[in-house]
Amino acid sequence: MKNKKALLIVGIAGAVIVLAALAFVALGIGNARGNKDSLLSEYFRALSAQNAQRVEELTTDSFVSDLPIDGLSPRSYRLYVMEGGSETAKRFAIVIARPDGSELLLVADASFVTKGFVGYIDAIRLTQRGNRIRE
């Protein structure tokens, strides 16, 4: 009788541990996938604030970017995320207001990697560039 109760308790405890582990993994995967938009936002916020330490925290050691962004400052840009993308990449557009009043549109793909449950930006590749047409 005691062996059956002990076996039942051990079985229930094991099942709870397995379910908790599965829930933890599912939560981590969900956060990593939904985190791309916030990673991009945080990256450009740090870049415009010239916070090199934060930029380094958000990117991998092999990070590369070919965006022609010089002198990006806070509130001088608007960031848009495109629909779709893949599990490891996201297309986005950034509209940068220049000091002379003109605007520059850059469309790029950001590649992401996940190490553990933490996501990082691995690369940003320019795909299109455009200038605002004066009306």
C-alpha positions as CSV (number, residue, x, y, z in Angstrom):
1,M,0.0,0.0,0.0
2,K,2.8,2.4,0.9
3,N,4.7,1.6,-2.3
4,K,1.6,2.5,-4.4
5,K,1.2,5.8,-2.7
6,A,4.9,6.7,-3.0
7,L,4.9,5.7,-6.6
8,L,1.8,7.8,-7.3
9,I,3.4,10.9,-5.5
10,V,6.7,10.4,-7.5
11,G,4.7,10.1,-10.7
12,I,2.7,13.2,-10.1
13,A,5.8,15.2,-9.1
14,G,7.6,14.0,-12.2
15,A,4.7,15.0,-14.4
16,V,4.5,18.5,-12.8
17,I,8.3,19.0,-13.4
18,V,8.0,17.9,-17.0
19,L,5.0,20.2,-17.6
20,A,6.8,23.1,-16.0
21,A,9.9,22.5,-18.1
22,L,7.8,22.4,-21.3
23,A,6.0,25.6,-20.3
24,F,9.3,27.3,-19.7
25,V,10.7,26.3,-23.0
26,A,7.5,27.3,-24.9
27,L,7.5,30.7,-23.1
28,G,11.1,31.3,-24.0
29,I,10.6,30.4,-27.7
30,G,7.5,32.7,-27.9
31,N,9.5,35.6,-26.4
32,A,12.4,35.0,-28.8
33,R,10.1,35.1,-31.8
34,G,8.0,38.2,-30.6
35,N,11.1,40.0,-29.5
36,K,12.4,41.0,-33.0
37,D,10.4,44.2,-33.2
38,S,11.5,45.3,-29.7
39,L,15.1,44.4,-30.5
40,L,15.1,46.6,-33.6
41,S,13.4,49.4,-31.8
42,E,15.9,49.2,-28.9
43,Y,18.9,49.0,-31.3
44,F,17.9,52.2,-33.2
45,R,17.1,53.9,-29.9
46,A,20.6,53.1,-28.6
47,L,22.2,54.0,-32.0
48,S,20.5,57.4,-32.0
49,A,21.5,58.0,-28.4
50,Q,25.1,57.0,-29.4
51,N,25.1,54.4,-26.6
52,A,27.8,52.1,-28.0
53,Q,27.6,49.8,-24.9
54,R,23.8,49.1,-25.4
55,V,24.3,48.6,-29.2
56,E,27.0,46.0,-28.3
57,E,24.6,44.2,-25.9
58,L,21.9,44.0,-28.6
59,T,24.2,42.6,-31.4
60,T,26.4,39.6,-31.9
61,D,30.2,39.8,-32.0
62,S,30.0,39.3,-35.8
63,F,27.3,41.9,-36.3
64,V,27.5,43.8,-39.7
65,S,25.3,46.6,-41.0
66,D,25.5,48.3,-44.4
67,L,22.9,51.0,-43.6
68,P,24.2,54.5,-44.6
69,I,23.3,56.1,-41.4
70,D,25.5,59.0,-40.2
71,G,24.5,61.1,-37.3
72,L,21.2,59.5,-36.4
73,S,19.7,61.4,-33.5
74,P,16.7,60.7,-31.3
75,R,13.3,61.6,-32.8
76,S,14.9,62.1,-36.3
77,Y,13.6,58.8,-37.6
78,R,10.5,56.7,-37.9
79,L,10.8,52.9,-37.8
80,Y,8.3,50.5,-39.6
81,V,8.3,46.7,-39.5
82,M,7.0,44.9,-42.6
83,E,4.6,42.1,-42.5
84,G,6.0,38.6,-42.9
85,G,9.6,37.7,-42.5
86,S,11.0,34.5,-41.3
87,E,11.9,33.0,-38.0
88,T,15.4,34.4,-38.3
89,A,14.9,37.6,-40.3
90,K,12.6,40.6,-40.4
91,R,12.2,43.3,-43.1
92,F,11.9,46.9,-41.8
93,A,11.9,50.4,-43.1
94,I,13.4,53.5,-41.5
95,V,12.5,57.0,-42.6
96,I,15.2,59.5,-41.5
97,A,14.6,63.2,-41.4
98,R,17.6,65.1,-42.6
99,P,18.7,68.5,-41.2
100,D,17.8,70.2,-44.5
101,G,14.2,69.0,-44.2
102,S,14.5,66.2,-46.7
103,E,13.7,62.6,-45.8
104,L,15.6,59.3,-46.6
105,L,13.8,56.0,-46.8
106,L,15.9,52.8,-46.2
107,V,14.4,49.3,-46.4
108,A,16.5,46.6,-44.9
109,D,16.5,43.0,-43.6
110,A,17.6,42.3,-40.1
111,S,18.9,38.9,-39.3
112,F,18.5,37.5,-35.7
113,V,20.1,34.8,-33.7
114,T,19.0,33.3,-30.4
115,K,21.4,32.1,-27.8
116,G,19.6,30.4,-25.0
117,F,16.5,32.5,-24.5
118,V,18.2,35.8,-25.5
119,G,17.8,37.2,-29.0
120,Y,20.5,39.3,-30.8
121,I,20.7,41.2,-34.1
122,D,23.3,39.5,-36.3
123,A,23.2,41.6,-39.4
124,I,21.3,44.5,-41.1
125,R,21.4,44.5,-44.9
126,L,20.1,47.3,-47.0
127,T,17.7,46.2,-49.7
128,Q,16.3,49.5,-51.0
129,R,16.8,53.2,-50.7
130,G,14.5,56.1,-51.6
131,N,14.1,59.8,-51.3
132,R,10.9,61.7,-50.7
133,I,9.5,63.4,-53.7
134,R,8.6,67.0,-53.2
135,E,5.0,67.7,-54.0
